[in-house]
Amino acid sequence: MVSGISSRRDMITRTKTGDSIFQYDISLRKYTSFKTGGIAEIFVEPKSVSELREVLRFCMREQKKIFVLGNGTNILIQDDGVKGVVISMGGACFKEIKRYGMYVSSGAGVSLVELMRRVATWGLGGLSSLAGIPGSVGGAVMMNAGGKYGSISETIHSVTTVSFHGEIKKFSRKEIDFPYRGCSLREEIVLEVELLLRESHKERTFKEMNTIYREKREKQPFGTLNAGCIFKNPQGFKAAELIDKAGLKGVKVGGAIVSEKHANFIINSEGATSNDILDLIKMIQNSVLEKYNVMLETELHFW
Ligand SMILES: Cc1cc2nc3c(=O)[nH]c(=O)nc-3n(C[C@H](O)[C@H](O)[C@H](O)COP(=O)(O)OP(=O)(O)OC[C@H]3O[C@@H](n4cnc5c(N)ncnc54)[C@H](O)[C@@H]3O)c2cc1C
């Protein structure tokens, strides 16, 4: 697909069209659920694994920082933007779902919603706990996405990645640690995940998913611009309860506001900037630390 490096600013071009695969100074706002943040120096959506590896070689050679983008539902991008290469995993080549008996392999760019629906239709269960999470499969692996009913790591059999140095690797489940909302993979881009699921009646699985989805809809500020829970639950506490008890529901910084419905959500209500959101996060942390001597750790990732 990729013809090679030219001396122009457009460093990598596609053979068929001669077009650069790089886009410059792209606003990242539309790529995140918060709808805030500045521009990417370089933005690229690879159309194949070989194209992705060529981009990675470019990044290594030019010493460009790498930012991997899934659905952007758990990141806050600074208003000044990011210097480096943002690699979107939204290309069609990362959106395949295949089944082999009880095993399902999914590309990193597949949305969790699509994956859950597909496996449920095949009479497979094990993913209902992910209902209501708007991320991609790659993002879900890196975040060990889930909730009180379980998390994605419980079904993972293996993860195929490409390292920032371009090496393709396959990790078995036991080679990866999945702490609460985290993953031990570093400088790796998730390409594909293999899940081991269980047999389940289609109707029962859809019912489970709908029940969990409805439960979340009741408790969370659906339909607003947010990035899910901002803070991890500290050992023995619920972050939302601490924030609520500290009297912070409805507190605002610029256009960013602590949700009245769920205190662990910050909403971009009136054209908030990322700085507004960041300042509100710091204010919440300071207030909860002062009142309860608990330092809230963020679940949100920062670029
Ligand atoms: C309304 C709402 C509800 C939510 N509810 C939940 C919930 O119940 N439980 C929960 O766990 N989360 C929840 N979230 C947060 C979020 O959806 C999850 O963390 C999700 O897994 C993030 O996936 P993403 O594709 O959007 O990742 P992004 O936000 O794009 O990225 C998150 C991190 O993963 C990295 N990443 C993304 N894709 C890849 C890849 N292919 N390879 C390597 N690194 C990658 C990014 O670099 C970044 O560091 C919610 C968010 C919203 C907006």
The ligand as an SDF file (V2000), in Angstrom:
LIG
                    3D

 53 58  0  0  0  0  0  0  0  0999 V2000
  -20.8910    7.7940   28.7800 C   0  0  0  0  0  0  0  0  0  0  0  0
  -19.6600    6.9980   29.1080 C   0  0  0  0  0  0  0  0  0  0  0  0
  -19.7750    5.8840   29.9340 C   0  0  0  0  0  0  0  0  0  0  0  0
  -18.6340    5.1310   30.2520 C   0  0  0  0  0  0  0  0  0  0  0  0
  -18.7810    4.0450   31.0610 N   0  0  0  0  0  0  0  0  0  0  0  0
  -17.7080    3.2760   31.3380 C   0  0  0  0  0  0  0  0  0  0  0  0
  -17.8380    2.1250   32.1610 C   0  0  0  0  0  0  0  0  0  0  0  0
  -18.9240    1.7710   32.6300 O   0  0  0  0  0  0  0  0  0  0  0  0
  -16.7300    1.3870   32.3960 N   0  0  0  0  0  0  0  0  0  0  0  0
  -15.5130    1.7230   31.8810 C   0  0  0  0  0  0  0  0  0  0  0  0
  -14.5320    0.9980   32.1130 O   0  0  0  0  0  0  0  0  0  0  0  0
  -15.3680    2.8130   31.1130 N   0  0  0  0  0  0  0  0  0  0  0  0
  -16.4190    3.5980   30.8250 C   0  0  0  0  0  0  0  0  0  0  0  0
  -16.2680    4.7160   30.0420 N   0  0  0  0  0  0  0  0  0  0  0  0
  -14.9200    5.1310   29.5890 C   0  0  0  0  0  0  0  0  0  0  0  0
  -14.4960    4.5920   28.2150 C   0  0  0  0  0  0  0  0  0  0  0  0
  -15.6000    4.3720   27.3780 O   0  0  0  0  0  0  0  0  0  0  0  0
  -13.6750    3.3070   28.3530 C   0  0  0  0  0  0  0  0  0  0  0  0
  -12.5100    3.5200   29.1150 O   0  0  0  0  0  0  0  0  0  0  0  0
  -13.2830    2.7490   26.9800 C   0  0  0  0  0  0  0  0  0  0  0  0
  -12.7080    1.4930   27.1530 O   0  0  0  0  0  0  0  0  0  0  0  0
  -12.2830    3.6540   26.2480 C   0  0  0  0  0  0  0  0  0  0  0  0
  -12.1820    3.1910   24.9160 O   0  0  0  0  0  0  0  0  0  0  0  0
  -11.8290    4.1840   23.7320 P   0  0  0  0  0  0  0  0  0  0  0  0
  -11.7440    3.3960   22.4830 O   0  0  0  0  0  0  0  0  0  0  0  0
  -12.7460    5.3320   23.7050 O   0  0  0  0  0  0  0  0  0  0  0  0
  -10.3700    4.6230   24.1740 O   0  0  0  0  0  0  0  0  0  0  0  0
   -9.6990    6.0740   24.0210 P   0  0  0  0  0  0  0  0  0  0  0  0
  -10.4100    7.0490   24.8900 O   0  0  0  0  0  0  0  0  0  0  0  0
   -9.5520    6.4190   22.5890 O   0  0  0  0  0  0  0  0  0  0  0  0
   -8.2650    5.7630   24.6340 O   0  0  0  0  0  0  0  0  0  0  0  0
   -8.1150    5.4200   25.9880 C   0  0  0  0  0  0  0  0  0  0  0  0
   -6.6610    4.9560   26.1940 C   0  0  0  0  0  0  0  0  0  0  0  0
   -6.4470    3.7410   25.4840 O   0  0  0  0  0  0  0  0  0  0  0  0
   -5.4110    3.9130   24.5010 C   0  0  0  0  0  0  0  0  0  0  0  0
   -5.8140    3.1490   23.3110 N   0  0  0  0  0  0  0  0  0  0  0  0
   -6.9830    3.2310   22.6180 C   0  0  0  0  0  0  0  0  0  0  0  0
   -6.9920    2.3220   21.6250 N   0  0  0  0  0  0  0  0  0  0  0  0
   -5.8040    1.6740   21.6730 C   0  0  0  0  0  0  0  0  0  0  0  0
   -5.2070    0.6300   20.9120 C   0  0  0  0  0  0  0  0  0  0  0  0
   -5.8240    0.0360   19.8680 N   0  0  0  0  0  0  0  0  0  0  0  0
   -3.9540    0.2270   21.2590 N   0  0  0  0  0  0  0  0  0  0  0  0
   -3.2920    0.7970   22.2880 C   0  0  0  0  0  0  0  0  0  0  0  0
   -3.8070    1.7900   23.0490 N   0  0  0  0  0  0  0  0  0  0  0  0
   -5.0510    2.2070   22.7410 C   0  0  0  0  0  0  0  0  0  0  0  0
   -5.3150    5.4140   24.2590 C   0  0  0  0  0  0  0  0  0  0  0  0
   -4.0270    5.7730   23.8170 O   0  0  0  0  0  0  0  0  0  0  0  0
   -5.6420    5.9640   25.6300 C   0  0  0  0  0  0  0  0  0  0  0  0
   -4.4980    5.9270   26.4500 O   0  0  0  0  0  0  0  0  0  0  0  0
  -17.3730    5.4980   29.7150 C   0  0  0  0  0  0  0  0  0  0  0  0
  -17.2740    6.6200   28.8870 C   0  0  0  0  0  0  0  0  0  0  0  0
  -18.3970    7.3590   28.5840 C   0  0  0  0  0  0  0  0  0  0  0  0
  -18.2800    8.5560   27.6710 C   0  0  0  0  0  0  0  0  0  0  0  0
  1  2  1  0
  2  3  1  0
  2 52  2  0
  3  4  2  0
  4  5  1  0
  4 50  1  0
  5  6  2  0
  6  7  1  0
  6 13  1  0
  7  8  2  0
  7  9  1  0
  9 10  1  0
 10 11  2  0
 10 12  1  0
 12 13  2  0
 13 14  1  0
 14 15  1  0
 14 50  1  0
 15 16  1  0
 16 17  1  0
 16 18  1  0
 18 19  1  0
 18 20  1  0
 20 21  1  0
 20 22  1  0
 22 23  1  0
 23 24  1  0
 24 25  2  0
 24 26  1  0
 24 27  1  0
 27 28  1  0
 28 29  2  0
 28 30  1  0
 28 31  1  0
 31 32  1  0
 32 33  1  0
 33 34  1  0
 33 48  1  0
 34 35  1  0
 35 36  1  0
 35 46  1  0
 36 37  1  0
 36 45  1  0
 37 38  2  0
 38 39  1  0
 39 40  1  0
 39 45  2  0
 40 41  1  0
 40 42  2  0
 42 43  1  0
 43 44  2  0
 44 45  1  0
 46 47  1  0
 46 48  1  0
 48 49  1  0
 50 51  2  0
 51 52  1  0
 52 53  1  0
M  END
$$$$
